[in-house]
Every structure is written in structure tokens, then in C-alpha cells.
Amino acid sequence: MKKIITLSIALLAFTFSNAQETAKITKSIKKTAAVTTPKVQGAGMVFDTETIDYGTIAHNAEPNRKFEFTNNGNKPLIITNTQGSCGCTVPTTPKEPIAPGARGVIGVRYATDRIGAFTKTVTVSSNAEGMPSKVLTIKGTVLPDPTK
């Protein structure tokens, strides 16, 4: 019985120790990722992700998603235009300039009443240095309406 209790305590201690190490590694990775964002002269635009996967969603599901980005430059970023690849993809454009180091959002709304798989793009035009336009992607599959 004494061996079982000792073994249980050792296993529990190992588990907690391993969990703490995993948390430290995760924090370290997040810090490293934040630091490695390259700075640019002029306005810059770095997206958290350039593809949004809606996944498999229900007919008429929540259509809104957002692309978040950071101005990694030293001048204000001005989004001059956002254009969906078709009428079923409607983006929203920030109206105010995004200050250096600040974050911004480009919203996108897909018409989830259209059944089937989709892959659409949103083209973002801006004054970003070396990247006057950026193409973002949304994709997913809309299931048929089960009531029909």
C-alpha cells in the first residue's frame, strides 16, 4: 500500500511539473511570435491570418467574420478599398487611418444562404509599403436547409 501511495505521489508531481513546463513553452512561443513581426519603413500591414475557414456550417448560419491586422510600419496605414470576388462576399473597410503599431479589422460577410462549398477572396488596397494590394481568402461549406 505504501508503494502505491508513493508511486501515485510521484506520478502526480511529474504531471504537475510537465504541465508547468508546457505553459512556460507556450508563453515563450507567444512572446517570440510577437517580437518577430518585421518593422517596415512607411505603412505596413501584417494579418493574423490570411485565410478564414468557416468550416462546415448550417444554411443561413452567422455570416460575419473578421480579418485582424497590425500596422507594422512607422507611418499611418490607409485602406483605400476592399473588394470581394463576387456579390456574395461583402467586406467592410476601416474608415480611419491605422496608426503605427495599432491594430485594425476588415470585416467580411459571406451569403450563407448559398448551399455548397465555397472559396472566395477579398482584395485589400492600401498604402502599405511594397504591398499596395493583398488578397485574403474565405472558405467553407454551407449545408442544405434541413427543412426543405
C-alpha positions as CSV (number, residue, x, y, z in Angstrom):
1,M,0.0,0.0,0.0
2,K,2.9,2.3,0.9
3,K,4.4,1.7,-2.6
4,I,1.1,2.6,-4.3
5,I,0.8,5.8,-2.4
6,T,4.5,6.8,-3.1
7,L,4.1,5.9,-6.8
8,S,0.8,7.9,-7.0
9,I,2.5,11.0,-5.4
10,A,5.5,10.7,-7.8
11,L,3.2,10.4,-10.8
12,L,1.1,13.4,-9.7
13,A,4.3,15.5,-9.1
14,F,5.6,14.6,-12.6
15,T,2.2,15.6,-14.2
16,F,2.2,19.0,-12.5
17,S,5.8,19.6,-13.4
18,N,5.2,18.7,-17.0
19,A,2.1,20.9,-17.2
20,Q,4.1,23.9,-15.9
21,E,6.8,23.3,-18.5
22,T,4.2,23.2,-21.2
23,A,2.7,26.5,-20.0
24,K,6.2,28.1,-20.0
25,I,7.0,26.9,-23.5
26,T,3.6,28.2,-24.8
27,K,4.2,31.6,-23.2
28,S,7.7,31.7,-24.7
29,I,6.4,30.9,-28.2
30,K,3.8,33.7,-28.0
31,K,6.5,36.2,-26.9
32,T,8.8,35.1,-29.7
33,A,6.0,35.4,-32.3
34,A,5.1,38.9,-31.1
35,V,8.7,40.1,-31.3
36,T,9.5,38.6,-34.8
37,T,7.0,40.8,-36.6
38,P,9.2,42.7,-39.1
39,K,9.1,46.5,-39.0
40,V,8.9,48.4,-42.3
41,Q,9.6,52.0,-43.3
42,G,6.3,53.6,-44.3
43,A,3.0,52.0,-43.7
44,G,2.8,48.2,-43.1
45,M,0.1,45.6,-42.9
46,V,0.6,42.2,-41.2
47,F,-2.5,39.9,-40.9
48,D,-3.0,37.5,-38.0
49,T,-4.3,35.1,-40.7
50,E,-4.8,35.5,-44.4
51,T,-7.4,32.7,-44.6
52,I,-10.6,32.2,-42.7
53,D,-12.2,28.8,-42.7
54,Y,-15.9,28.9,-41.9
55,G,-15.8,25.1,-41.7
56,T,-19.0,23.2,-42.3
57,I,-21.9,25.5,-41.3
58,A,-25.7,25.4,-41.3
59,H,-27.7,27.1,-44.0
60,N,-28.2,30.8,-43.0
61,A,-25.6,30.5,-40.3
62,E,-23.8,33.6,-38.8
63,P,-22.2,35.1,-41.9
64,N,-19.8,37.6,-40.4
65,R,-16.1,37.0,-39.8
66,K,-13.1,39.4,-39.4
67,F,-9.5,39.6,-40.5
68,E,-7.4,41.3,-37.9
69,F,-4.1,43.1,-38.8
70,T,-1.4,45.3,-37.4
71,N,0.3,48.3,-38.9
72,N,4.0,47.2,-38.5
73,G,5.2,50.4,-40.2
74,N,6.2,53.8,-38.9
75,K,3.5,55.8,-40.9
76,P,-0.3,55.6,-40.8
77,L,-1.8,52.8,-42.9
78,I,-4.7,53.8,-45.1
79,I,-7.0,51.2,-46.5
80,T,-8.3,52.7,-49.7
81,N,-10.5,49.9,-50.9
82,T,-11.7,46.3,-50.2
83,Q,-13.3,44.3,-52.9
84,G,-15.0,40.8,-52.7
85,S,-14.5,38.4,-55.5
86,C,-18.3,38.3,-56.0
87,G,-21.5,39.8,-54.7
88,C,-21.9,37.0,-52.1
89,T,-18.7,38.3,-50.3
90,V,-19.1,41.7,-48.8
91,P,-16.1,43.3,-46.9
92,T,-16.1,46.3,-44.6
93,T,-13.2,48.8,-44.7
94,P,-11.8,50.8,-41.8
95,K,-12.5,54.5,-42.5
96,E,-9.8,56.0,-40.3
97,P,-6.0,55.6,-40.8
98,I,-4.4,52.8,-38.7
99,A,-1.6,54.3,-36.6
100,P,1.9,52.7,-36.5
101,G,1.7,49.7,-34.1
102,A,-2.1,49.8,-33.9
103,R,-4.5,47.0,-34.9
104,G,-7.3,47.1,-37.4
105,V,-10.1,44.9,-38.6
106,I,-11.5,44.1,-42.1
107,G,-14.9,42.5,-41.7
108,V,-16.3,40.1,-44.3
109,R,-19.8,38.8,-44.7
110,Y,-20.5,35.7,-46.8
111,A,-24.0,34.9,-48.0
112,T,-24.6,31.7,-46.1
113,D,-27.9,31.1,-47.8
114,R,-25.8,29.7,-50.8
115,I,-25.5,25.9,-50.4
116,G,-22.3,24.0,-51.0
117,A,-18.5,24.5,-50.8
118,F,-17.1,28.0,-51.4
119,T,-13.7,29.7,-51.7
120,K,-13.8,33.4,-52.2
121,T,-11.3,36.3,-51.9
122,V,-11.2,39.8,-50.6
123,T,-8.7,42.2,-52.2
124,V,-7.4,44.9,-49.9
125,S,-5.9,48.0,-51.4
126,S,-3.8,50.3,-49.2
127,N,-0.7,52.5,-48.9
128,A,1.3,49.6,-47.4
129,E,4.9,49.7,-48.4
130,G,5.8,47.2,-51.1
131,M,2.3,45.7,-50.9
132,P,-0.4,48.0,-52.4
133,S,-2.8,45.1,-52.6
134,K,-3.3,42.0,-50.5
135,V,-5.6,39.0,-51.3
136,L,-7.4,37.4,-48.3
137,T,-9.3,34.1,-48.6
138,I,-12.5,32.8,-47.0
139,K,-13.7,29.2,-47.5
140,G,-16.1,26.7,-46.1
141,T,-19.2,24.6,-46.8
142,V,-22.8,25.5,-46.3
143,L,-25.1,22.6,-45.6
144,P,-28.5,22.3,-47.2
145,D,-31.5,23.6,-45.2
146,P,-32.8,20.5,-43.3
147,T,-36.4,21.8,-43.5
148,K,-36.5,21.6,-47.3
